[in-house]
């Protein structure tokens, strides 16, 4: 069924909106309806209306570790850039789902709170980071997570604890139950502002030197296989620099696929499948995607 946007005249919607405008890969087909709620009440209204009308809901967060197929997404897609408030209380930082993890780490540093430095360069939103249990440089969201406010599919808002989230490698329970993260609270420790900033600067410089930040990409494409590192496997397979359409295995970091020439999502997916097939054939190692792949193929 179609989402009845006319029943919610005060909420901002865009119809048949190309999602390539919002993804870090600059690829992706249209959303039937794209919603930009400004308040929790509007978000609940959207979810309730979708449920009553049996319209599927998709949340895309900051769309950084995401590939949306060229056919786009049916139903309603929700994006939360208006949910960007960050508050510090004692040694805790609470950030709304649409706030960036980068801005959250900056707020923690300014308050002299340590623990989030590992996330200083992660480009995703707080909601996406909790959803994926994002991590980098030896740290993960689960290490500092205390609780999250989550909107359940039935329209109720609840608080989930660390135990409730059942964190795993790039996994949390909200991936399974269809909940929408509204905000998250991180429990940190007091530290020295200058020392915290130095560590953030060090990790950001590492990221700049090793990752292809100059091109659109979806971040690290594959989960690390047990006993191996993904980048070296892809290099040994002879695929660094290999292109499918406009998508290329990065020359800077083979664990990334970059959009260097008007790539489509199909280019990305075909290159991912080629990498998986080649690495399996040559080394008997299965590569599983870390990037989230959603949407429909183009007809």
C-alpha positions in Angstrom: 0.0 0.0 0.0 1.0 3.6 -0.5 2.0 5.8 2.4 -0.7 8.5 2.8 1.4 11.6 3.1 -1.7 13.8 2.9 -2.7 12.6 6.3 0.4 14.1 7.9 0.6 17.6 6.3 3.0 19.1 8.9 5.8 16.6 8.2 8.3 17.1 5.5 8.2 14.4 2.8 9.8 14.0 -0.6 8.3 11.7 -3.2 10.3 9.5 -5.5 13.5 11.0 -4.1 16.9 9.7 -5.5 18.7 8.3 -2.5 22.0 8.8 -4.3 21.8 12.4 -2.9 22.2 11.0 0.6 24.5 8.0 0.4 28.3 8.2 0.9 28.7 6.1 -2.3 26.6 8.6 -4.3 24.6 5.7 -5.6 21.1 4.3 -5.0 17.7 4.4 -6.6 14.6 6.4 -5.4 12.6 6.1 -2.2 8.9 6.0 -2.8 8.6 8.4 0.1 11.4 10.0 2.1 10.5 11.5 5.5 12.3 14.0 7.6 10.6 14.1 11.0 11.6 17.0 13.3 10.3 15.6 16.6 9.7 12.3 18.4 6.0 12.9 18.0 6.3 13.2 14.2 8.5 10.1 14.1 5.9 8.1 16.1 3.1 9.5 13.8 5.0 8.2 10.7 5.6 4.8 12.2 2.0 4.5 13.4 0.6 5.5 10.0 2.9 3.1 8.2 1.9 0.2 10.5 -1.8 0.9 10.0 -1.4 1.1 6.3 1.0 -1.9 6.1 3.7 0.2 4.5 7.3 -1.0 5.1 9.7 1.3 6.9 13.4 1.7 6.3 15.8 3.9 8.3 19.0 5.0 6.5 20.8 6.9 9.2 23.8 8.8 7.8 24.0 6.3 4.9 27.8 5.9 5.3 28.2 2.1 5.6 25.3 1.4 3.2 24.6 0.4 -0.4 21.2 1.1 -1.7 20.4 -0.8 -4.9 19.6 1.0 -8.1 15.9 0.1 -7.9 15.5 2.1 -4.7 13.4 1.4 -1.7 9.6 0.8 -1.6 7.4 2.1 1.2 8.7 4.9 3.4 12.3 5.8 4.1 13.1 7.8 7.3 16.2 9.9 7.7 16.9 11.8 11.0 19.2 14.8 10.4 16.8 16.9 12.6 17.6 14.6 15.5 21.1 16.1 16.2 21.1 17.2 19.9 24.1 16.2 22.0 24.1 16.7 25.8 26.8 16.1 28.4 25.9 15.3 32.1 28.7 14.5 34.5 30.6 11.6 32.7 27.8 10.7 30.3 27.1 11.9 26.8 23.6 11.5 25.4 23.2 12.1 21.6 20.2 11.9 19.4 20.2 9.3 16.6 20.8 11.8 13.8 23.9 13.4 15.5 27.1 12.3 13.9 29.5 10.2 15.9 32.2 12.7 15.0 30.4 15.5 16.6 29.7 13.3 19.6 33.4 12.6 20.1 34.1 16.4 19.8 31.5 17.1 22.6 33.1 14.4 24.8 36.6 15.9 24.3 35.4 19.4 25.1 33.9 18.1 28.3 37.2 16.3 29.2 35.7 12.8 28.8 37.6 9.9 27.4 36.5 6.6 25.9 35.1 7.7 22.5 38.4 8.6 20.8 38.3 5.5 18.6 35.2 6.9 16.9 36.7 10.3 16.1 36.7 9.7 12.4 33.7 7.3 11.9 31.4 9.1 9.5 28.1 7.6 10.6 25.3 8.8 12.7 24.8 7.8 16.4 21.8 5.7 15.5 23.7 3.9 12.8 26.7 3.4 15.0 24.5 1.8 17.7 22.6 -0.3 15.1 25.9 -1.6 13.6 28.0 -1.6 16.8 30.4 0.5 14.8 34.1 0.2 15.7 37.6 1.3 14.7 41.1 1.1 16.0 40.4 -1.4 18.7 37.2 0.2 20.1 33.5 -0.5 19.6 30.3 1.3 20.5 29.5 -1.6 23.0 32.6 -0.5 25.0 31.0 2.8 26.0 27.3 2.2 25.5 25.0 2.5 28.5 21.5 2.7 27.1 19.4 3.8 24.1 15.9 5.1 23.6 14.3 2.9 20.9 11.0 3.3 19.1 9.5 -0.2 18.7 7.5 -1.3 15.6 4.3 -1.2 17.7 4.8 2.6 18.3 6.0 2.4 21.9 9.3 4.0 23.0 11.4 2.0 25.4 14.9 2.1 26.9 17.3 -0.7 26.1 20.3 -1.4 28.3 23.7 -2.8 27.3 22.4 -6.3 28.1 19.3 -5.8 26.0 21.3 -4.8 22.9 23.1 -8.2 22.7 26.0 -6.5 20.9 28.2 -8.7 18.6 30.6 -7.9 15.8 28.8 -5.2 13.7 25.5 -6.4 15.3 22.9 -5.3 17.8 19.4 -6.5 18.6 17.8 -3.5 16.9 18.9 -5.1 13.6 16.6 -8.1 14.4 13.5 -6.5 16.0 12.9 -3.5 13.7 13.4 -0.9 16.4 14.5 2.7 15.6 17.2 4.2 17.8 16.1 7.7 18.9 19.0 8.5 21.2 21.9 6.8 23.0 23.8 7.4 26.2 27.5 6.7 26.5 29.3 6.2 29.8 32.7 7.7 29.7 35.5 8.6 32.1 37.2 11.8 33.0 40.4 12.5 31.2 42.8 15.3 30.1 41.4 17.4 27.3 44.7 17.8 25.5 45.5 14.1 25.8 42.1 13.1 24.4 42.5 15.6 21.5 46.0 14.2 20.7 44.6 10.7 20.5 41.7 11.8 18.3 44.2 13.7 16.0 46.5 10.6 15.9 43.6 8.3 14.8 42.3 10.8 12.3 45.7 11.1 10.7 45.9 7.3 10.5 42.6 7.3 8.8 43.6 10.0 6.3 46.8 8.3 5.5 45.4 4.8 5.0 41.8 5.3 3.8 40.6 6.7 0.4 38.7 9.6 2.0 39.1 11.6 -1.3 36.5 9.4 -3.1 32.9 8.4 -2.4 32.8 5.0 -0.7 30.8 3.0 1.7 33.6 2.5 4.2 35.1 -0.9 5.0 33.2 -3.3 2.7 33.9 -6.7 4.4 34.0 -8.0 7.9 37.4 -9.2 8.9 37.6 -13.0 8.3 39.0 -15.1 11.2 42.8 -15.4 11.0 43.1 -13.0 8.1 43.1 -9.3 7.1 40.8 -8.4 4.2 42.9 -5.9 2.4 46.0 -8.1 2.0 43.8 -11.0 0.8 42.3 -8.8 -1.9 45.8 -7.6 -2.9 47.1 -11.2 -3.1 44.1 -12.1 -5.2 45.3 -9.5 -7.7 42.2 -7.3 -7.4 43.6 -4.0 -6.1 42.7 -1.3 -8.6 40.3 -3.6 -10.4 37.2 -1.9 -11.7 33.6 -2.8 -12.6 31.9 0.1 -14.3 32.8 3.1 -12.2 33.6 1.3 -9.0 37.2 0.4 -8.1 39.0 -1.5 -5.5 40.8 1.3 -3.8 44.5 1.7 -4.6 45.0 3.2 -1.1 43.2 0.5 0.9 42.0 -2.7 -0.8 39.3 -3.2 1.8 37.4 -0.2 0.3 35.5 0.2 -2.9 35.5 3.7 -4.3 33.2 5.5 -6.8 35.7 7.0 -9.2 33.6 7.3 -12.4 29.9 7.7 -11.9 29.5 4.1 -10.5 26.1 2.6 -9.9 25.1 0.4 -7.0 25.1 -2.5 -9.4 28.7 -1.8 -10.2 29.5 -2.0 -6.4 27.6 -5.2 -6.0 29.1 -6.9 -9.0 32.6 -5.9 -7.8 31.8 -7.2 -4.3 30.7 -10.5 -5.7 33.8 -10.8 -7.9 36.0 -10.2 -4.8 34.1 -12.8 -2.8 34.3 -15.4 -5.6 38.0 -14.8 -6.3 39.1 -14.9 -2.7 37.1 -18.0 -2.0 38.6 -19.7 -5.1 42.2 -18.7 -4.4 42.4 -18.9 -0.6 39.2 -20.8 0.5 38.3 -17.8 2.6 34.7 -16.5 2.7 34.3 -12.8 2.8 31.1 -11.5 4.4 30.0 -7.9 3.8 30.1 -5.5 6.7 28.4 -2.9 4.6 24.6 -3.0 4.8 22.9 -3.7 1.4 19.3 -2.8 1.0 16.7 -2.0 -1.6 15.6 -3.5 -4.9 17.4 -4.3 -8.1 16.6 -2.0 -11.0 13.9 -3.5 -13.3 
